[in-house]
Amino acid sequence: MPIYSVYMISKSGSLLYEKDFKVEGSPITKQNSNDYLVIAGTLHGVHAISSKITPPESVKPNNTSKYNSNKLGLRCISTELFNIHVNQTVTGLKIILFTSPDVTSPKAYPLYQRVYEYYCDYVLKNPFYNLDMPIRARLFDDKVLEYVDKLNV
């Protein structure tokens, strides 16, 4: 279950966090900082557009599926080389995963939960962190890397 990259985008569309992981045979290459901003902005825009054009009848009010925490918008883009999974939290934070093609949304859900848990514990509880600013928390970065390394074995 290789995880190639993790992005976090604020509800306003700014890139808060980006981390690429070393995986042998990964189709994801290291980009420059402007490219990461373009990718984040594009995914944020596509998610916003897709949430506006989702038919209302496709969203069931009694849907209690734990895998469908955001009922509208972009959920997954599948290609032959990788998948892009998008999960939006209740607060509007988007966690984006670039994974191998064999990773489905239910398999990606525990990683969303873990990254969000680390975000709450090591970023939001940090008294020096300002909301909607890029995440520069070493402990958060270490925890995400440790968890993803376990999955990428």
Steps between C-alpha positions, in 0.01 A plus 500: 500500500750767395423861590689738270400842636282674758366852449289708736303796364310756707134578442610812311722297266846576632755220521574432866708185473665292230714194548633257238614157614780294352340195341685291246331522161289801600353687201489818712805722454630781719359835388606856564303707753296681235386169350375382839297819533353452153408137574337597831308788344379283213382220729328752727321655201396166351369390841297821535355470149416132541324569831281759324400270214432188710129422459310543829337158470840332507550624856283302738439680831505173697830386353702381798786347305824574684680509164294789368572778749467767233191431299571744219795567276794317358577172675750313280680538169626168364774462241706204388802621699345642819181604678424836657270473803338812647332521839357822637459530876207672667713813540578517126856368517575276201736207544623374164682171449690391193509120517564195288207394276409206725408728795123549518316762705422262790870408519596869500254598774720390796783715366265801478402441860858463619627811317208704636566365849865605473391840364274556801757377752822651368393802296177642640613455861825680425470850652737642236297380200272748322201357314525483120876540509732234356567218746857507629467263795785252521312258724202492261731436208680221687175328601359509146828368360516222759141389427540510121831314520318215677246486216759527222695191610 
